Amino acid sequence: MPDPSYVIETNGRKAGLEFHLNTAFYPPLLYGCKLAILETFEDYWNGKLAGDDVLSRLDGELAERAGYTGGVGKYNFYLFLNEEDLE
């Protein structure tokens, strides 16, 4: 699985996530699924999923919008979490 860290550092989280979604999955994710994951993370980064248990809410939104049920603990999605949620 390619490491998106360099892309995140040089081009930001959104570009890093796009790179990750395009390179880390086999078979490749469908365009609609990638778009839903990206939009869900953008809502998370912009505070639209705020609450007591924001990571559980993020997991739920990823499942509902994109059909992704692996949670943010898999496939290096933790690289795209806000720093305060990593503590």
C-alpha positions in Angstrom: 0.0 0.0 0.0 1.6 3.3 -1.0 2.3 5.7 1.8 0.4 9.0 1.3 2.5 10.9 3.9 4.6 12.7 1.4 1.6 13.9 -0.6 -0.1 15.0 2.6 3.0 17.0 3.7 3.5 18.7 0.3 -0.1 19.1 -1.0 -2.4 18.8 2.0 -4.8 16.3 3.4 -7.3 16.4 0.6 -4.7 15.7 -2.1 -3.2 13.0 0.1 -6.6 11.4 0.6 -7.3 11.5 -3.2 -3.9 9.8 -3.8 -4.6 7.2 -1.2 -8.1 6.4 -2.6 -6.6 6.1 -6.1 -3.6 3.9 -5.2 -4.2 1.9 -2.0 -7.2 -0.3 -3.0 -7.4 -3.3 -5.1 -9.7 -3.7 -6.9 -9.9 0.0 -7.3 -12.8 1.9 -5.6 -15.6 3.1 -7.8 -15.6 6.8 -8.5 -18.8 7.3 -6.5 -17.4 5.6 -3.5 -14.2 7.7 -3.6 -16.2 10.9 -4.0 -18.4 9.9 -1.0 -15.3 9.2 1.2 -13.7 12.4 0.2 -16.8 14.5 0.9 -17.3 12.8 4.3 -13.7 13.6 5.3 -14.1 17.2 4.1 -17.2 17.5 6.4 -15.2 16.0 9.2 -12.2 18.4 8.6 -14.6 21.3 8.5 -16.2 20.4 11.8 -19.6 19.3 10.4 -19.4 16.0 12.2 -18.5 17.4 15.5 -19.8 15.8 18.7 -18.8 13.8 21.7 -17.6 10.8 19.7 -16.6 12.3 16.4 -14.7 9.2 15.3 -17.7 7.0 15.7 -19.8 9.5 13.8 -17.2 9.6 11.1 -17.3 5.8 10.9 -21.1 5.9 10.7 -21.0 8.6 7.9 -18.5 6.6 5.9 -20.7 3.5 6.2 -23.9 5.4 5.3 -22.5 7.6 2.5 -19.9 5.4 0.9 -20.7 1.9 2.1 -17.3 1.7 3.8 -17.6 -0.3 7.0 -13.9 -0.9 7.9 -13.7 2.2 10.0 -11.0 4.8 10.2 -8.6 2.3 11.9 -8.0 0.4 8.7 -6.4 1.2 5.4 -4.3 4.0 7.0 -7.3 6.4 7.2 -5.9 7.5 10.6 -3.4 9.6 8.6 -6.3 11.9 7.7 -7.7 12.4 11.1 -7.5 15.8 12.9 -4.6 15.9 15.4 -6.9 16.4 18.4 -8.7 13.1 17.5 -5.5 11.1 17.6 -4.9 11.8 21.3 
